Structure formats: structure tokens, C-alpha cells
Amino acid sequence: MKSKKVISLLLTTALTAGLLAGCGGSGDSGSGSSGADSKSAEESSAEEASGEAPEGSSEEVESGGDEGGSAEGEAKYPRDENGYPDLGGETISIWFAMTTENSGAVSTDMGDYEAIKALEEKFNVNFEFIHPPVGQESENFNIMMSDEKLPDMIFCRGIDRFYPGGVEMAYADGVLYDYTDDINAVDTPNFYNMISSDPFLMKAVTDDEGRIIRLGAKICGSEEADLNFIGPIIRSDYLAAANMEVPQTIDDWTAMLQAMKDNGVEYPLALDKDQLIYTSNIFAGAYGVSGNSYFVKEDGTVGFGPYEDAYKDFLTQMHEWYEAGFINPDFASQDTDSIMSMAAGDRIGSTLIHLYTYGVTYFVTTEGENPDKVMVAAPMPVLNAGDARNLRSSSRSLGDYKYITADAENKDACIALLDALYLEDIDLMMANGIEGVGYNMEDGAPVQVPLSADASKEVRLGSCPQQWHAYEDTDLNYILTKKYNKGCQDEALELWKTEGTSGSISNFIMYNTEESETRSTYNSDVATAVEEWVMKFITGQEPIDKFDEFREILKNEGHIEELIAIQQSAMDRYGAR
């Protein structure tokens, strides 16, 4: 096991090498994250094979194990009638990489948010934030890791994004504090009661070593509100003019697109490059494969969409639609804003879109004032009527990870703080800001005050301090009646909710250090090959007859079969938790 000193030295060396390489003109483009965080951990297969739960495992927590802290007796920090812990005036230091919205609101210090100030007062605690300069998060993180002492906690986009080997390696190196034995009904009642009553969440917050590692993480989605927010929408008047119903199969789509083209619709199907190549499995799913990701095949094994035989049929269909003029020819250079602009100009008949984008762009600018330009939702198409739809993504996930370092001055105070974030009124404040400034209550539900470009400093500081709230999109009724209730938003969510997720890889699988290194080595090669070849196949720059050549590149240069095996192992470990 490496000590923190050793890994810090390695990080510093890597940083220096990176800076020198940068002088030569090469750079790291980075990668954003939208709820899909890097995850890694190792498996304790011998103990699992024996049928005995490893020490500190989810089984121990679930059975109410009381070896950690004061599971029997008084809490380490007393709570008042509201459930607020009194943290005794402790000062907790937090490394926190700001989002664009954060930096636009407070500029230099998260502590300027009114909600953060209120949290300090309610819990009798002081926060000392360490903010890396925007755009220099990676460099700042590596420098911090070389310091003699780490801050008490490292919040979102730190460990998972920048630590070599991810969270699993950070534990192995002794960088993070393992609080598994501290999770109990007395010291962490909110988190403990939540995961103990939900086996799904219990597996989600546990790594492959049996450690509880997600205290303080945001819980996204729920069993009731397991939704898909991206899908196809169609202009209802163009559909009526084509004398057609909402399409169900690929053949229905072909007939509809042809009819729209015959009726003078400029682009019956408008997509940007990402939608066409990555399609969230919406069109590729009809052929039983993912658009550009790993998925679970009918036999229960893992596959990679573009490496499957059936992907050739998907590409053939997309090429035929492109050649027929159904798809906007400039998709490679157009983005979502361009698509929405064309939609507002009556130039498109259908598209794939996130419902939030539809609500704040097309509905606000066009549909809301022109009832004759209504959009309707369509299901993920199938190849044959009656085929199952099981490749949509699940919205059940975790995000905004928060870690306690091994150097934390008062680990118990950090644990109590993270647990208290799950209190209902605290979550309401951290998700919306200060009532009357950041949000207003309407019909018993919070409605946020829009943050326009010219919003006052008071409104910005009274708004939601991102990456602090504990729940998101868990209440189906609230989502359908308050959050996604414009135009076809609610109908689309209800429709797409009926589509299955059994073909999608779990959001909670984790990779061990070796697997993470292999993925880091070859993932970019696979992504580059897929984008280049798929673009050429669809536009006709390369004949579909070269599909086998493309597959050989994925195999030999992208090591796709090794990557598929990694996904399989990670999925198997998740199933055994």
C-alpha cells in the first residue's frame, strides 16, 4: 500500500511532466461530467464466495451493526428538535471546485451564499473553503495532494475526476477516511435509515470492498421516478398533414419522414452530431444495440453497441435516411441551439431532445404562443411491432460526491454534517436557496426565481448553492406537475417511463485501479474511431461494406474486447454486493 507521501510525489511528478508537455503544444481537452462520475473499487471475492459478509459490509450495516461509534447510546453530537446537530463551533475546511453558476454568483467564496451562512448558523459550524481557480482545477488538486496536510473534506469533481485510480485508489493510498463503522442509527440517522430501508440504495452507496463511501452524495431519481428525460418529439401539425399516427416502428418513422418531405418540410428529422452518433440508444435500440455505449445483451452479457453485428443494420438505416434528405445535412456543425432555431422557424418535423431544453427554448419561444405548433412525444422506435423497449437509461444515480480525508481534524463533525444534509428542510434550502429571494412557495411547492443574466447580487447570493442538496428528481408528482409541466413534457415522461432499463449498464458499477488504467489508456481511441467511422458511414464517405474493417480497428487499436471484459467484471461485482 502506498502512503500519501508517495502518491503525492507521483502526482507532483505527473503535474510537472504535464506542464512540460503543455509547452510543446499538446494539451488535455478534459471531459465534463453530467452525473456520470468516474468510479473505482476492488472486489473482495474470496469473502463473498464464502457467503460471509466482509467486515464493514452492507450486510453488517443493514443488520444494524453497532461497532462503529455510538450506535447504542447518545449521539456524538447532540441534535435539537429539528434534528440539527450542534457541531460546537468547529471549523471544517473544504476543497470545492466551483461550477460556472457558483462562480457567477459568488465569484470567490461559497461562504457568501446566504444558504451556506444559514447552514453554519443552524449547525454551529464554520466553513473554510479552498477554491481552485476556474479552469485550473486539475493543477490545483495535484498541488494540494502534495501538501503536508489535506483539508478536512474534498467535495465534487475532486477525487473522482482527478485522483489517479479514482476513489478506490484514494482509499488504498490512505488519502480518504473509511467511515463505514461510523454509519449507524444514532450518529447518522438520516443516511442510515434511508439506505437500510432501500436495498437498491444500500448497493449504490457501497463499493466492491464493502465500504460505505457515499455519505453526503446527492440521491437522483427513485423507484417511482425512474425517468428518461431524452427522447423523440414531433410537430403534431406536420404529423396530421402526413395523415399518420405517432410512429412506433422504424418503418413507421421512414414512412412519416418521407411524407413530411413530400409535404415540403425542409428537415423531417433534425439532429446534431452527438444526437446522431450517440442517440441515447433511441434509434439504435430498435436493432437491440446501444448507440455508442456498453449495454446488457439478451443473454445477460455485456456488449458494446458499435462492435455488434446489428449495429451495421442501424448504420445502414441512418445512411438511407441521410441520402433521402430526411436528416439535416449540416448536422456535424450544428448544435442544439441551431436545431431549436430551425424548429422555431418551422423548418423541422422531429428531433431528439432533452425535455428541459425543449421547455426553456422551443416551448417558451414558439409553442407557448402558437398552439398550432405543438410538439408531441414519440416512444423509442422498435424494429417490429411488439418488440420490447429495454435500452433506455435509468435516472437513478448518485452525484456530487463528498469525501472526508484521513487528515480531517474532526472526522465525527464531518460525518454529522454530511448526514444532516438529508434533513428535509435543509435539503429544501440547499436546493432552492432562501425563500423569498431564491425561490417562492406556490401551491405548497418551491418555485425558483429565474437567474437571468442581469439578476441582482442579492438574488444570486440567495439562490441555490449548487452541489449541496441531497435529493433531485425523486418525487414523481412534483416533477410532472411543477418542474416538467410545459407542453408535452409530462406526457413524454409518462410515455418514456414505460420503456425498460434492463439492457442498460448500472450507474453504480465501479472499476478497480488496473481497470481504470486500462480504460484511461484505450477509451479515447475507441471514441475517436467510432466518431470518425460512424460519420463516414452515415454520410456515405465510406461504404457500409467496410464495417468489418471498422470493427477490426476497435478490436486491435481500441482493445474493445478487453474493455468489454472490464465492464463485465465490474457488472458482476456490482451484482454480488
Long-range contacts (C-beta under 8 A, 24 or more apart in sequence): 1-172, 1-173, 1-174, 2-172, 2-173, 2-174, 3-173, 3-174, 4-145, 4-150, 4-173, 4-174, 4-175, 4-406, 6-173, 7-145, 7-164, 7-169, 7-173, 7-175, 8-145, 8-146, 8-147, 9-146, 10-164, 11-142, 11-145, 11-146, 11-164, 12-142, 12-143, 12-145, 12-146, 14-142, 14-164, 15-139, 15-142, 15-143, 19-139, 28-138, 30-138, 33-157, 33-161, 35-220, 35-397, 35-399, 35-507, 36-397, 36-507, 37-160, 37-161, 37-399, 37-401, 38-160, 38-161, 38-166, 38-511, 38-516, 39-160, 39-166, 39-167, 39-508, 39-509, 39-510, 39-511, 40-165, 40-166, 40-167, 40-168, 40-169, 40-510, 40-511, 40-512, 40-513, 40-515, 40-516, 41-167, 41-168, 41-171, 41-207, 41-208, 41-209, 41-211, 41-213, 41-510, 41-511, 41-512, 42-168, 42-208, 42-209, 42-512, 42-513, 43-208, 43-209, 43-512, 43-573, 43-576, 44-208, 44-209, 44-210, 45-573, 45-576, 47-210, 48-576, 53-210, 54-209, 54-210, 55-210, 56-178, 56-180, 56-181, 56-210, 56-211, 56-212, 57-206, 57-210, 58-202, 58-203, 58-206, 58-210, 58-212, 58-577, 61-180, 61-183, 61-184, 61-192, 61-195, 61-196, 61-202, 61-212, 62-195, 62-196, 62-199, 62-202, 64-184, 64-185, 64-196, 65-181, 65-184, 66-184, 67-181, 68-179, 68-180, 68-181, 68-182, 68-183, 68-184, 68-187, 69-181, 69-182, 69-184, 69-186, 69-187, 69-412, 70-184, 70-186, 70-187, 71-184, 71-185, 71-186, 71-187, 72-186, 73-186, 74-186, 75-186, 75-187, 75-416, 76-187, 76-412, 76-416, 77-187, 77-412, 77-413, 77-416, 82-122, 82-423, 82-425, 83-189, 83-190, 83-420, 83-423, 84-122, 84-123, 84-420, 84-423, 85-123, 85-416, 85-417, 85-419, 85-420, 86-123, 86-124, 87-123, 87-124, 87-125, 87-413, 87-416, 87-417, 88-124, 88-413, 89-124, 89-125, 89-126, 90-125, 90-126, 90-409, 90-410, 90-413, 91-125, 91-126, 91-127, 91-128, 92-125, 92-126, 92-127, 92-128, 92-152, 92-153, 92-410, 92-413, 92-414, 92-417, 93-127, 93-128, 93-129, 93-130, 93-151, 93-152, 93-153, 94-127, 94-128, 94-129, 94-130, 94-151, 94-152, 94-153, 94-154, 94-155, 95-130, 95-132, 95-141, 95-144, 95-150, 95-151, 95-153, 95-154, 95-155, 95-158, 96-129, 96-130, 96-131, 96-155, 96-156, 96-467, 97-131, 97-132, 97-137, 97-141, 97-155, 97-156, 97-157, 97-158, 98-131, 98-134, 99-466, 99-467, 100-134, 101-451, 101-466, 102-465, 102-466, 102-467, 103-134, 104-460, 105-451, 105-460, 105-461, 105-463, 105-465, 106-460, 106-461, 110-465, 112-461, 113-433, 113-461, 113-463, 113-465, 114-433, 114-434, 114-437, 114-438, 114-461, 114-462, 115-429, 115-430, 115-433, 115-434, 115-438, 115-462, 115-464, 115-465, 115-468, 116-465, 116-468, 118-429, 118-434, 119-426, 119-429, 119-430, 122-426, 123-417, 123-420, 125-413, 125-417, 137-161, 137-162, 138-162, 145-175, 149-407, 150-175, 150-405, 150-406, 150-407, 151-405, 151-407, 152-404, 152-405, 152-407, 152-408, 152-409, 152-410, 152-414, 153-402, 153-403, 153-404, 153-405, 153-408, 153-414, 154-402, 154-403, 154-405, 155-400, 155-401, 155-402, 155-403, 155-467, 156-399, 156-400, 156-401, 156-402, 156-467, 158-403, 159-401, 159-403, 160-401, 165-513, 165-516, 165-517, 166-511, 166-513, 166-516, 167-207, 167-213, 167-401, 167-403, 167-510, 168-207, 168-208, 168-209, 168-510, 168-511, 168-512, 168-513, 168-516, 169-513, 169-516, 170-403, 171-209, 171-211, 171-213, 172-513, 174-406, 175-405, 175-406, 176-403, 176-404, 176-405, 176-406, 177-404, 177-405, 177-406, 177-408, 177-411, 178-211, 179-212, 179-215, 179-404, 179-411, 179-415, 180-210, 180-211, 180-212, 182-411, 182-412, 182-415, 183-212, 183-215, 187-412, 187-415, 187-416, 187-419, 188-215, 188-415, 188-416, 188-419, 189-419, 190-419, 190-420, 190-422, 190-423, 191-215, 191-418, 191-419, 191-422, 192-419, 194-219, 194-422, 200-396, 203-508, 203-574, 203-577, 204-396, 204-398, 204-507, 204-508, 205-398, 206-577, 207-510, 208-510, 208-512, 208-573, 208-574, 208-577, 210-577, 213-403, 214-398, 214-401, 215-402, 215-415, 215-418, 215-419, 216-401, 216-402, 216-417, 216-418, 216-419, 216-421, 216-470, 217-398, 217-399, 217-400, 217-401, 217-402, 218-398, 218-399, 218-400, 218-467, 218-469, 218-470, 218-471, 218-472, 219-398, 219-470, 219-471, 219-472, 219-474, 220-395, 220-396, 220-397, 220-398, 220-399, 220-471, 220-472, 220-473, 220-474, 221-394, 221-395, 221-396, 221-397, 221-472, 221-473, 221-474, 222-396, 222-474, 222-475, 222-476, 223-396, 224-476, 225-395, 225-473, 225-474, 225-475, 225-476, 225-479, 226-394, 226-395, 226-396, 226-497, 226-501, 227-395, 227-473, 227-476, 227-479, 227-493, 227-496, 227-497, 228-280, 228-392, 228-393, 228-395, 228-493, 228-496, 228-497, 228-499, 229-354, 229-355, 229-356, 229-395, 229-484, 229-493, 229-496, 230-280, 230-282, 230-352, 230-353, 230-354, 230-355, 231-280, 231-282, 231-352, 231-353, 231-355, 231-377, 231-378, 231-379, 231-380, 231-492, 231-495, 231-496, 232-282, 232-350, 232-351, 232-352, 232-377, 232-378, 232-379, 232-380, 232-381, 233-350, 233-351, 233-352, 233-353, 233-358, 233-375, 233-376, 233-377, 233-378, 233-488, 233-492, 234-349, 234-350, 234-375, 234-376, 234-377, 234-378, 235-348, 235-349, 235-350, 235-373, 235-374, 235-375, 236-374, 236-375, 236-376, 237-372, 237-373, 237-374, 238-263, 238-265, 238-349, 239-349, 239-376, 246-376, 246-377, 246-378, 246-379, 247-378, 247-381, 248-379, 248-381, 248-382, 248-385, 249-286, 249-381, 249-382, 249-383, 249-384, 249-385, 250-283, 250-286, 250-317, 250-381, 250-382, 250-383, 252-381, 253-381, 254-317, 254-320, 254-321, 256-349, 256-350, 257-321, 257-324, 257-326, 257-349, 257-350, 258-324, 258-326, 260-326, 260-349, 260-350, 261-324, 261-325, 261-326, 265-347, 265-348, 265-349, 266-342, 266-347, 266-348, 267-326, 267-327, 267-328, 267-342, 267-347, 267-348, 267-349, 268-326, 268-327, 268-348, 268-349, 268-350, 269-321, 269-326, 269-327, 269-328, 269-348, 269-349, 269-350, 269-351, 270-327, 270-328, 270-331, 270-339, 270-342, 270-343, 270-347, 270-348, 270-349, 270-350, 270-351, 271-327, 271-328, 271-331, 271-339, 271-351, 271-352, 272-331, 272-334, 272-335, 272-336, 272-338, 272-339, 273-331, 273-332, 273-333, 273-334, 273-535, 275-331, 275-351, 275-352, 276-318, 276-327, 276-331, 276-538, 277-530, 277-531, 277-534, 277-535, 279-352, 280-352, 280-392, 280-393, 281-305, 281-380, 281-391, 281-392, 281-393, 281-503, 281-504, 282-352, 282-380, 282-381, 283-314, 283-317, 283-318, 283-381, 284-311, 284-314, 284-391, 285-380, 285-381, 285-382, 285-389, 285-390, 285-391, 285-392, 285-503, 286-314, 286-380, 286-381, 286-382, 286-383, 286-387, 287-311, 287-313, 287-314, 287-383, 288-383, 288-391, 289-314, 289-391, 290-391, 290-503, 290-504, 292-530, 292-534, 293-505, 294-505, 294-564, 294-567, 295-391, 295-503, 295-504, 295-505, 296-502, 296-503, 296-504, 296-505, 296-571, 297-503, 301-568, 302-505, 302-564, 302-567, 302-568, 302-571, 303-564, 304-526, 304-554, 304-560, 304-563, 304-564, 304-567, 306-530, 306-534, 306-550, 306-554, 307-551, 307-554, 307-555, 307-560, 307-564, 311-547, 312-544, 312-547, 315-534, 315-537, 315-538, 315-544, 315-547, 316-544, 318-537, 318-538, 319-537, 319-538, 319-539, 319-540, 319-544, 322-538, 322-539, 322-540, 323-540, 332-535, 337-361, 340-365, 346-373, 350-378, 355-484, 355-489, 355-492, 355-493, 356-484, 358-486, 358-487, 358-488, 358-489, 359-484, 359-486, 359-487, 359-489, 362-487, 363-486, 363-487, 363-489, 364-486, 367-487, 368-486, 368-487, 374-487, 374-488, 375-487, 375-488, 376-488, 376-491, 377-488, 377-491, 377-492, 377-495, 377-496, 379-495, 379-496, 379-498, 379-499, 380-496, 380-499, 388-500, 389-498, 389-499, 389-500, 390-499, 390-500, 390-501, 390-502, 390-503, 391-499, 391-500, 391-501, 391-503, 391-504, 392-496, 392-499, 392-500, 392-501, 392-504, 393-501, 393-504, 394-501, 394-504, 394-506, 394-507, 395-473, 396-507, 397-507, 397-508, 398-507, 398-508, 399-472, 400-467, 400-468, 421-468, 421-469, 421-470, 422-470, 422-471, 426-470, 427-469, 427-470, 427-471, 430-464, 430-465, 430-468, 430-469, 430-470, 431-464, 431-469, 431-470, 431-471, 431-472, 432-463, 432-464, 433-462, 433-463, 433-464, 433-465, 434-462, 436-462, 437-462, 437-463, 438-462, 438-463, 438-464, 443-482, 445-478, 445-481, 445-482, 447-482, 505-567, 505-571, 506-571, 506-574, 508-574, 509-567, 509-570, 509-571, 509-573, 509-574, 510-570, 510-573, 510-574, 511-566, 511-570, 515-566, 515-569, 515-570, 518-559, 518-562, 518-563, 518-566, 519-563, 519-566, 521-559, 522-558, 522-559, 522-560, 522-562, 522-563, 523-563, 525-557, 525-558, 525-559, 526-554, 526-558, 526-560, 526-563, 529-553, 529-554, 529-557, 529-558, 530-554
